[in-house]
Structures are given as C-alpha cells and as structure tokens.
Amino acid sequence: MKSQEAAERRSRDLSDIVLIIPCSGIGKAFGSISREATYCVVEDMKKGETDTLCLSSLVMGDEDAIRSVKSHRCIAVDGCPNECSKKNLQLLDAKLAANYRVVDVLRENRTLKPNAITFLDEDGLKLARILAERITSKIDELSERGTVR
C-alpha cells in the first residue's frame, strides 16, 4: 500500500513539495534514525507537503531523481558527521533548504542511547521523533517565508 501512495504522490504536481533526503546508513542506528525521522514527516506529519528520494538513486546518477532535487527544495538528513546526503545534494547543485545530523540531536539528548540497529528501540524512536519535529518546524518556517508553495 505504501508504494501505491508513493506513486500517487509522485504523479501529482510536485512543484510545492519539499524533498527530504535521508542518509543511507544501512546497518547503523544513526542511519535508521535518519530514515525513521524522514518517514514520520513524509507519511504523517507533513503528508502531501513532502516526499523523499533514496540517496543511492542520486549517487548512481538517476536522471529523474537528480531533476527532482534540482527543481524542489530539499532537506538533507544525515546520520553521521560525514554528511553524505548534504554533500551529494551540494554536488548536484540541489536546492538545499536545510540539513540535519542525527549526531547533533543525540548530543543534545544524551540520556537517549539507541542500541538497536535494524529495528529501532524506544530511545532510537524518541530521537527520530525529535528530529522529525525539527524538520517539520523548518518546513513550516519555509512556508511562512514564502519559499515553499
């Protein structure tokens, strides 16, 4: 069902959509938090106002994905300080509106210690929610300034 919803979102006019590009840190808790925060925003908090693309499609040179990041505001969400999502968006001359790092959220919330990787534990989910709220606030800010819509 989710793939059908994603296809429907892409088939609409996406001129006012903010793309959220999470890192691909597969097998790493911080990458899982990055992706979970993105899904919270895209599927729940800002459904219809946001969408996501897989970072690997950009890295592999997918023309449709590259065209999308060049024509829409983007938010990079990185798990680690290497900032792969942000750097790849910058290399593609994408419209980077903001970038977030899971490690920064973790530093600010030191009592939360995610342990699970494949399926986030309670602390990992809490961190993802905090990050999702920050991303949502940024989208609201962009909308208020008239840079979205």
Beta strands, then each sheet from edge to edge (+ up, - down):
strand 1: 18-22
strand 2: 50-52
strand 3: 73-78
strand 4: 95-101
sheet 1: 2+ 1+ 3+ 4+
end
